[in-house]
Amino acid sequence: MTSPRPESSPRIAALDSLRGVAILTVIASHFVPEFAIGQVAGDVVASLGRFGVLLFFLLSGYLIFRNLTRQPLAIFVSRRLFKIIPSYLVNVAVIALMGVVFADSFARYSPATYLWNAVMLSGVAKVETISGVYWTLFIEIKFYLLAAVFYRLFGVRRWDWLLAALILANAGIVALRGHGSQFLTFTPVFFVGIALFQAEQAGWSRNARIRLVAVCLIVSASLSAFDTPYAFYSPAYVVAETALFAWVLSRGAGNAALGFMGRISYSHYLYHGVIGYWLFAVLRPVWPIGTAMLVLAVFAATTLIAFLFYHGVEVPMVAVGKRCEGLFTRARPVAIST
């Protein structure tokens, strides 16, 4: 088995750059439409949020399959949970605290609503989700668990069967209730990332490239059928992102500015809307310079906040998770020569 490359490798830098593209398009979709010129331009910019989310899913599919083939299953699950859950819980706590401290300008929810959000069961409890970005995290967590179980059962085989089963199950749900499952609609996108990893591992052979194109087109058709608000944009974005991802992998080089944004992208994703929209509401009445400058100021503020939470929560908790990995593995018995 090939040993993992160090975190400073060109490939990791390239993936950080892709994360940077993803988070910037998400932020642009939320902040820029306020001063986009014309309705059509505003709609296109707003749709970039879907571009960013789909690119994050592609990245997750690539990395999850890569890590499943290189890490013991318990360590894979542990690293994913320590990466996502602590920062998520801190984010829930920050939102709850802001609701108390800034009661006049920030949304406040019931204690039960915060609790159901903290355990990621707001949908089950049918309570309001306290942040608009949580829906993608719920999909990510479900996919991590599904991928771990499926890999435990089948290894690297039959993932195409799982993709087909997910799409068919969503079609059945649409036939029964008139609309698809959010999880089943977007989970196939992870499989494009898996196909990218497999194509790279196969040295971009002809058969691997044909399979990658087939998976990309199947998933694009699925999004066209089920992601109805973005039935035009989502398929086009997945095709474009697959081409971009393959190009970046083949070059193996990143951009420093995009790489920085990529490294703090999870914290930025959690906080840009929560704090950004609040800053818009607070600053707009007293801001003298104009909307474009306000957008830049809010972007700078949320980037600083993301940087602080990345170093204050993400990095330390990932380090704690790695120190705990010995709890999930057993030392191999040492053979004694006679």
N, C-alpha and C positions, 0 to 999 in steps of 0.2 A: 504494500500500500504506500502511495506517495505521501510523504510528510507534508503538513501544511506549510505554506509559505509564511514568512514573517509578516507582521502587520504593516511594515513599511514597504512591502513589495510593490512593483508597478501595478500589478493587477488590483490590489486593495486600493491603491490611490485612484485608479480608474473607477472603481465601484463607488468610492466616496464622491467622486465628481458626479457620477450619475445620481447619487442621493442629493447632491447639491442642486442639480437640475430639477429633481422632483420637488424638493421643498420650495424652491423659488417659484415654480409654476403654481403650487398650491397657494402660497402667499399672494402672488399676483392675482389669482382668481378671486381672492377675498378682498383685497385692498384697492386694486387698480380700477375695476369697473366704475368706481365712483367718478372718475374723470376721463374714462375712455370716450373717444370721439364717436358719437353716433350709437344707435341701438345695436347694429350688426357688430361693430367693434367690441362693444360691451359684452355681447353674448359670447363672442369668440374668446375674449379674455376670461370670462366667467367659466367657460368650459375647460380652461387650463387646469382647474382643480381636479377634474377627472383625469387629465393627462398625468398629473403628479401622483395621484393615488394609484393608477394603473402601473406606473413605473415603479413605485414602491412595492407593489405586489410582484412584479417581474423580478425585482431584486431579491425579494424574500424567497421566491420559488428557486432561484439560482442558488442562493446561499444555504437555504434549508436543505436542499438535496445534497449539495456539496458537503455540508457539515454532517449530515446523516451517514454519509459514506466514509467519514474520517474520524468520527467521535463515537465513543460508547453512548448508547441510547440515554442512559441516566444523565451523563454529562451534557448531551445535547439539550435535553429538557431543562436541566438546571441552568444552563447558560442563557437559554431563551427567557426563562422566567425571571432571572436576576437582572437581565437587560431591560425587560418591559415593566414588570409589576411594581418594583419600588418607585420608579419615576411616575408611574401611573397613579399610585396611591398618594404620593406627595402632591400631584396635580389636583386630585380630588380634594385634598385637605386645603390647598391654596384657594381653590374655588369656593369652598365652604367658608374659609376665613375672610375672603374678599366680600362675600355676601353679608358678613357681620360688620366688618370695618367700614365698608362703603355701601351701607344699606340704601342710601338714597340714589345711587347711580349704578348699582350692580345687582344682578338677579339673585334672589335668595330662595332656597328650597326647603322643604321639610327635612328633618333628620332622617326619616325613612328613605327619602329620595337619594340623599347622599350615601346612605348605607347600601342601597341596592346598586348604585353606580359603583361603589367601591369594590363590591364583589362581582361586578360585571354581569349583573342579572337584571338590569333595568328593563330590558325587553320582556323577560319572563314575568316580572312583577307589574308590567304595564305602567311604569312610572316614567317621567320625563328624563331624557338623557341630559346631563348638566353641561356637556360640551358637544359641539357639533362634529368634532373629529373622532369621537369615541367609536363610532360605528365601524371604522376601518380597523381599529385595534381589536375589536371583538372578532372580526373576521380573521385577523392574523392569528390570534390565540387559538381559535378553533382549527385553523389549518395546521398550526404547529402540532397540536395534539393528534389530529387526523393523520398527518404525515408520519409522526412517530409510531403510531399504532400500525399503520399500513406497512411501514418499513420493517417493523418487528415481525410482521406476519409473512411478508413477501420479499423483503430485501429490495433490490433494484428492479425486480420484475413486475409486470402487470400494472404499471402506473397508467398506461394508456387505457386499460380497462376501467380504472378508477375515474379517469377524466370522462369517459363515455357514460359511466354510471351517474356521475354528478349532473351532466347535461341532460340526460334522459329523465332523471328525477325532477329536475327543475321544469322540464317540459310537462311532466305529469302534474306538478303542482299548479302550473299555469292553467292547464286544462280543467282542473278541479275548482280553483278559486279565482281564476282570472288574472292573477299576477304571480310572479315568481318569488322565490326565496332570495333575500339579499345575499345570504351566505353562498347559496348555490349559483347565483348569478356571477359573482366575482371570483369565487375560488378557482374556476378554470384558468384564470389569468396566471396563477402561480405555475401552472403546468408549462406555460411558454418559457418561464424562467428555467424550469427543469430541463426542457428541451434545449435551451441555450447551453446549459452546463454540459449536457450529454454531447452536444455537437462539438463543443470545445475539447472535451475529453477525447473525442474521436478524431481530433486533428482537423475538424471541419471537412471531413470526407464528404463525398457526393451524397451518399445515402443519408448521412447525418443531417446535411443541409436540406435534403428533400423532406426528411421527417420534421425538421424544425419549421419549414414553410407550411407543411400540412397541419401541424399543431397550431401554428399561428392563425391560419385561415379558419380552422374549425372553431377556435376560441373567439375569433373576431365575429364569425357568423352567430355564435351563441350570444355574444354581447349585443349584436344588432337585433336579435330577437327578444332578449330579456331586459336589457338596460334601456328601457324605452325612453326615458328623458334625454338620453344621449345616444340614441340608436345610430346616429350618423357619426358623431365625434368618437365614441369609444372604439369601434372597430378600426377607424383610421389611425387613432392614437396607438393602439396595440401594434399595428403593422409598422408604424414609424418608429416606435420604441424598440421593437425587436431588431430592426435594421440598425438603429443607433447603438443598441447594446452589443450586437455582434461586432460592429465596427470598433467600439471602444475596447472590447475584449481582445480583438486582433491586434490593436495598437499597443495596449497595455500601458497607457500613459494617462496621467490625470492633470487637472488644472488646480493650482494652489488655492485660488479663491473659492472655486466650486468645492474642492476637497474640504476646506474649512467649513463651508455651509453644510456639506454632507455629514461631517462628524457630529455637528450639533443638531442635525435634522430632527431627531426624535424629540428632543426638548423643544426645539422650535415649533414642531408640529403641535405639541401639547399646549404651548403658551401663546402662539401668535394670535389665535382667534380670541381666546379668553381675555388676554390683556390688551391686545390690539384694538378690538372693538370697544372695550371700556375706555381706552385712551382717546379714541375717536370721539366718543360721546362726551368726555370730559373736556377735551381740548378744543373741539370745533367751535363752541361759542366764543372762545377767547383767542382763537388762533388768527393772527393778523396777516399771514403771508399768502395763503392759498392752499387749495386741496392737495395739489401735487407735493408741495413741501411738507404738508401734514403727513401724507403717506410715507414720505422718506423718513420723517422724524419717528413715526410709529414703527417703521421697519427697523430703524437703528435701535430703538428702545427694546423691541422684542428680540432682536438678535443678541443684544447684551444680556438680557434676561435668560435667553436660551443658553448662552455661553456659561453663565453662572450656574444654572441648574445642571448643565452637562458635567461640569467639573465638581459641583457640590453634591450631586446625587448619582448620576449615571456612572461615572468613572469609579467612585468608591464602592458602589453596590456591585458592579461587575467584578471588582477586585475581591470583595467579600465572597461572591459566588465562586470564584476560582479557588479561594482558600478552603471552601467547603467541599470541593469536589472529591476529596479523599473519602468523604462519608458515603459517596455513591459508588465507589469502586473498591474492589477487594484486591489485596496484593496477591500476585501469583506465587504459588509455592516454589521455593528454590530447590532445584534438583541437587541432591547430594551425591557426589561421585564416590564410588567404592573401589 
